[in-house]
Amino acid sequence: MADDRNDAPAYPVGLRLSGRRVVVLGGGTVAQRRLPALVSAGADIVLISPSATPSVEAMADAGELRWERRPYQEGDLADAWYALIATTDTTANAAASAEAEARRVWCVRSDDAEAATAWTPATGRSEGVTVAVLTGRDPRRSAAVRDAVVEGLRDGTLVAPRHRERTPGVALVGGGPGDPDLITVRGRRLLAEADVVIADRLGPRDLLDELPPHVEVIDAAKIPYGRFMAQEAINNALIEHARAGKAVVRLKGGDPFVFGRGMEEAEALAEAGIACTVVPGISSSISVPGAAGIPVTHRGVAHEFTVVSGHVAPEDPRSLVDWEALAKLRGTLVLLMAVERIGAIATALVRHGRSATTPVAVIQEGTMATQRRVDATLATVAQVVTDTEIRPPAVIVIGDVVGVGRAVRG
């Protein structure tokens, strides 16, 4: 009798993977797109791959998964609950798939859906509801149905939107501070219509998992002090794909024009004659403090706030910041990209007149499930950051507003 299992419809189910072993084979772009959802699900992730994209490597460095830098070996799927096979070695993929079948481990194959025992649906989220759509071998339709349901949930109509024509060109989309729900409606719609997405590590990475398989995702790898794609290479990639007639989204964290080098990209596109749309995003300079319960301004406390990049130390001759002038301001000071230099910055502010007892809050991974906040003063913040092992990305707030919102922390 012929095996007709592949002709049967898939049985939809939601997997509860929190604390359960999940094995991912391959550290390329497929893994990069799928891993954030597994991390969000709380899975105990083991990545097995000789190499990985910069963003996947950053997840390993951050402790979000364990990375064994080697090829697949028989036995790797022992005790696994779920497996994602996404290597470029078809022989290894087949062997791992056979092991998954023998061990009764549900397995997704990125290179051969027919050989898989599980398929990854097009997923979307809205106000605590997860929408997952499977339409067999038609991922574009899966994504379209998913988008219609999610958008209907958001506006209360559950009516599918009309088909939107995709216009070749580039959209510089500010993705907000990290929580995928904080991207603008326009930014999310442009992302759903994209043929190519060039994404920063600090963009809302969970949204990449919602993209259908035909969308090409390019990792801009703008990781501080790690591997990176030069700005010129990013500009060239934007121009190349737009000239090929594709709808391109440049997905950036926060707002494209707030320490995001968005204007450099817009100028390069204009010089090349490429249509460019700018979609503003919520800057982490105000949204992250807000998520931590800190208003950057508050009546009777602070009537001004100043946002400063701290990627260059005060004593560095390349610094364009007047720290003496900043120390004399009475309002709120918000520092971005300043974790590794907060000691030197605090010393400079105190030397130029700011009180050493000035309250300071440091918010790591603001708006994300992993958000944490530590409080200090200018005199103690360097030691507190060291003792609590605060790492980028983090936003630092200096001023009396730090003590205002303790009852409404996000």
C-alpha positions in Angstrom: 0.0 0.0 0.0 1.3 3.5 -0.9 2.3 5.8 1.9 -0.1 8.7 1.6 0.8 10.5 4.9 2.1 13.5 3.0 -1.2 14.0 1.4 -3.1 14.3 4.7 -3.8 17.8 6.1 -1.5 19.0 8.9 -2.8 18.8 12.5 -2.4 22.2 14.1 -1.1 22.3 17.7 0.6 24.8 19.9 3.9 23.5 21.5 4.8 24.5 25.1 8.6 24.4 24.8 9.5 26.3 28.0 12.5 24.6 29.6 12.4 21.8 27.1 15.3 20.8 24.9 15.1 22.1 21.3 17.9 21.3 18.9 18.7 23.7 16.0 21.1 22.4 13.3 22.6 25.2 11.2 23.3 28.8 12.2 22.4 30.6 9.0 19.6 33.0 8.1 16.8 30.4 8.6 18.0 29.8 12.1 18.3 33.6 12.6 14.7 34.0 11.7 13.3 31.1 13.7 15.4 31.4 16.9 13.8 34.6 18.4 10.4 32.8 18.6 12.0 29.8 20.3 13.8 32.1 22.7 10.5 33.9 23.5 8.9 30.5 24.1 11.5 29.8 26.8 13.0 26.8 25.0 16.2 25.2 26.2 18.0 25.8 22.8 21.1 23.9 21.7 22.5 25.2 18.4 24.8 22.8 16.5 26.7 24.5 13.7 30.3 25.2 12.8 29.4 28.8 12.1 26.6 31.3 12.6 25.4 34.7 11.4 26.5 37.6 13.6 23.0 37.9 15.0 22.8 34.2 15.9 26.3 34.5 17.4 25.1 37.5 19.5 22.2 35.4 20.9 24.8 32.8 22.0 27.0 35.5 23.5 24.0 36.8 25.4 23.3 33.4 26.9 20.0 32.9 25.0 21.1 29.6 23.6 24.0 27.1 23.9 26.2 26.9 20.7 28.2 23.8 20.0 30.5 24.8 17.1 30.7 21.6 15.1 28.7 19.7 12.4 25.8 17.4 13.2 26.5 14.0 14.8 24.4 11.0 15.3 22.8 11.2 18.7 22.4 15.0 18.8 18.6 14.8 18.9 18.6 12.6 22.1 16.1 14.0 24.6 15.0 16.7 22.2 11.3 17.7 22.1 11.6 19.6 18.8 14.2 20.0 16.1 14.9 22.6 13.4 17.1 21.3 10.6 18.5 24.1 8.6 22.0 23.3 7.4 23.4 23.6 3.9 24.5 19.9 4.0 21.7 17.8 2.5 23.3 14.6 3.6 23.5 15.8 7.2 19.9 17.1 7.0 18.7 13.7 5.8 20.6 11.8 8.6 19.2 14.2 11.2 15.7 13.8 9.8 16.1 10.1 10.0 17.2 10.3 13.6 14.3 12.6 14.5 11.9 10.0 13.0 13.5 7.2 14.9 13.4 9.1 18.2 9.9 10.4 17.6 11.1 14.1 17.7 8.9 16.5 15.8 11.2 18.0 13.1 11.1 20.9 10.7 13.3 20.7 7.5 14.1 24.0 5.9 15.4 22.3 2.7 12.7 19.6 2.2 9.2 20.2 3.6 8.0 16.8 2.4 10.6 15.1 4.6 9.6 17.0 7.7 7.2 15.9 10.4 6.3 19.4 11.3 5.8 22.7 9.4 6.4 26.2 10.6 3.3 28.3 10.2 3.0 31.9 9.3 2.6 33.5 12.7 1.6 36.8 14.1 0.7 38.2 17.5 -1.7 40.8 18.7 -2.6 41.7 22.3 -1.7 38.2 23.7 -3.2 36.3 20.8 -1.0 34.2 18.6 -2.3 33.5 15.1 -0.7 30.6 13.2 -1.7 29.8 9.6 -0.8 26.8 7.4 -1.8 26.6 3.8 0.2 23.7 2.6 2.7 24.7 0.0 1.6 28.3 -0.5 3.6 30.4 2.0 2.5 33.7 0.4 -1.1 32.8 1.1 -0.3 31.8 4.7 1.3 35.2 5.3 -1.6 37.0 3.7 -4.2 35.2 5.8 -2.1 35.7 8.9 -1.8 39.5 8.2 -5.6 39.8 7.6 -6.4 38.1 10.9 -3.9 40.0 12.9 -4.9 43.4 11.4 -8.5 42.5 12.0 -7.8 41.8 15.7 -6.0 45.1 16.0 -8.8 47.3 14.5 -11.7 45.1 15.8 -13.1 44.3 12.4 -11.5 40.9 11.4 -11.9 42.0 7.8 -9.1 41.2 5.4 -7.4 44.3 4.0 -7.4 45.0 0.3 -4.5 43.8 -1.7 -1.8 46.5 -1.5 0.4 47.0 -4.6 4.1 46.8 -3.7 6.2 49.7 -5.1 9.9 49.1 -5.8 12.1 51.3 -3.7 13.4 51.5 -0.2 11.5 52.2 3.1 13.7 53.2 6.1 11.5 51.8 8.9 12.1 52.7 12.5 11.3 49.5 14.3 11.0 51.0 17.8 12.8 49.9 21.0 12.5 46.1 20.5 9.0 45.0 21.5 7.4 44.0 18.2 4.1 45.5 19.2 5.8 49.0 19.3 6.5 49.3 15.6 4.2 51.6 13.8 1.2 50.2 11.8 2.7 51.7 8.6 6.1 50.1 9.3 4.6 46.7 10.0 2.6 46.9 6.7 5.6 47.8 4.7 7.5 44.9 6.3 4.7 42.6 5.3 4.9 43.7 1.7 8.7 43.6 1.4 10.7 41.4 -1.0 14.0 42.2 0.8 14.6 43.2 4.5 17.9 44.5 5.6 17.8 44.3 9.4 19.8 45.6 12.3 20.3 43.5 15.4 18.5 46.1 17.5 15.5 46.1 15.3 12.4 44.1 16.5 13.8 40.7 15.6 10.6 38.7 16.4 9.0 40.3 13.3 11.5 38.5 11.1 9.9 35.2 12.1 6.6 36.4 10.6 8.1 37.0 7.2 7.2 34.4 4.5 10.0 32.2 3.2 10.3 34.0 -0.1 11.4 37.2 1.6 15.2 37.7 1.6 16.5 38.7 5.0 20.0 40.4 5.1 21.7 40.8 8.5 23.3 44.2 8.6 25.2 42.9 11.6 25.5 46.3 13.2 26.8 44.8 16.5 29.0 47.1 18.6 32.6 45.8 18.7 31.7 42.7 16.7 31.5 41.8 13.1 29.7 44.4 11.0 28.7 45.3 7.5 30.3 48.6 6.5 27.8 51.4 6.0 28.9 51.6 2.3 28.0 48.0 1.9 24.6 48.6 3.4 24.0 51.5 1.1 25.1 49.4 -1.9 22.8 46.6 -0.9 19.8 48.9 -0.6 20.6 50.4 -4.1 21.2 47.0 -5.7 18.0 45.4 -4.6 15.9 48.5 -5.3 17.3 48.7 -8.8 16.3 45.1 -9.3 12.7 46.2 -8.9 12.2 44.9 -5.4 10.4 46.4 -2.4 13.1 46.9 0.2 12.7 47.6 3.9 15.6 48.8 5.9 14.5 47.8 9.4 16.3 49.8 12.1 16.0 49.9 15.8 14.3 53.0 17.4 14.0 55.9 14.9 16.0 55.9 11.7 17.3 59.5 12.4 18.2 59.1 16.1 21.7 57.8 16.1 20.6 55.4 13.4 22.6 56.8 10.4 19.4 56.9 8.5 20.1 60.1 6.8 23.4 58.7 5.4 21.3 55.9 3.8 18.7 58.4 2.6 21.3 60.6 1.0 22.9 57.6 -0.7 19.6 56.5 -2.1 18.8 60.1 -3.3 22.1 60.3 -5.1 21.4 57.0 -6.8 17.9 58.1 -7.8 16.1 55.5 -5.7 12.7 56.4 -4.2 13.0 56.4 -0.4 10.2 56.5 2.2 11.0 57.3 5.8 8.8 55.7 8.5 9.6 57.2 11.9 9.9 54.9 14.9 9.6 55.2 18.6 13.1 56.2 19.9 14.5 54.1 22.8 15.5 57.4 24.4 12.0 58.1 25.5 10.2 54.7 25.2 12.7 52.7 27.3 12.6 55.1 30.3 8.8 55.1 29.9 8.6 51.3 29.9 10.6 51.4 33.1 8.2 53.9 34.7 10.5 57.0 34.3 9.1 60.1 32.6 11.8 62.0 30.9 9.9 65.2 31.8 7.6 65.8 34.8 5.9 69.0 36.0 7.9 70.6 38.8 10.9 68.2 38.3 12.2 68.5 34.8 11.1 70.7 31.9 13.7 69.6 29.5 15.6 66.4 28.4 18.7 66.0 26.4 19.7 62.8 24.5 23.4 62.1 24.0 25.3 59.3 22.4 27.9 57.9 24.8 29.9 55.8 22.3 32.9 58.1 22.6 34.4 58.8 26.0 34.5 62.4 27.3 38.3 62.6 27.2 38.5 61.3 23.6 39.5 64.1 21.2 36.9 62.7 18.7 34.0 63.6 21.1 31.6 66.2 19.9 29.8 66.4 23.2 30.2 69.4 25.5 30.1 67.6 28.8 30.7 70.8 30.8 27.6 72.4 29.3 25.6 69.2 29.9 26.6 69.1 33.6 25.1 72.6 34.1 21.7 71.6 32.7 18.9 71.1 35.3 16.8 68.7 33.2 17.0 65.0 32.4 20.0 63.5 30.6 19.4 60.3 28.5 22.5 58.4 27.4 22.5 55.9 24.5 25.3 53.5 23.7 27.0 54.5 27.0 27.2 51.4 29.2 30.9 50.7 28.7 31.9 54.4 29.3 29.4 55.3 32.1 32.3 55.6 34.6 34.2 58.2 32.6 30.9 60.0 31.8 29.8 60.1 35.4 33.2 61.4 36.5 33.1 64.1 33.8 29.6 65.3 34.8 30.6 65.5 38.5 33.9 67.2 37.7 31.9 69.9 35.8 29.4 70.5 38.6 26.7 67.9 38.6 26.0 66.5 42.1 27.5 63.1 42.8 24.2 62.2 44.4 22.2 62.7 41.2 19.9 59.7 40.7 20.7 57.4 37.8 18.7 54.5 36.3 20.1 52.0 33.8 17.6 50.0 31.8 18.9 47.0 29.9 16.9 45.5 26.9 14.0 47.9 27.5 10.5 46.9 26.5 11.6 43.3 26.0 10.6 40.3 28.2 14.2 40.4 29.5 14.1 44.1 30.6 15.8 44.9 33.8 16.5 48.2 35.7 19.1 49.1 38.2 19.3 52.3 40.1 22.4 54.2 41.4 23.8 57.7 41.6 26.5 59.4 39.6 29.0 58.4 42.3 28.0 54.7 42.3 26.7 53.9 38.8 30.0 52.6 37.4 30.4 50.0 40.2 26.7 49.1 40.1 26.9 48.5 36.3 29.9 46.2 36.9 28.4 44.4 39.9 25.0 43.7 38.1 26.7 42.8 34.8 24.6 45.2 32.8 25.3 44.8 29.1 24.3 46.7 25.9 21.8 47.5 24.7 20.8 49.7 27.6 19.5 53.3 28.1 20.8 55.4 31.0 18.7 58.1 32.6 20.3 60.8 34.8 18.2 63.2 36.8 15.6 63.6 39.5 12.9 62.1 37.2 14.5 58.7 38.1 12.7 58.7 41.4 9.3 59.9 40.1 7.6 56.9 38.6 8.3 54.1 41.1 4.6 53.2 41.4 4.1 52.8 37.6 7.1 50.8 36.4 6.4 49.0 33.2 
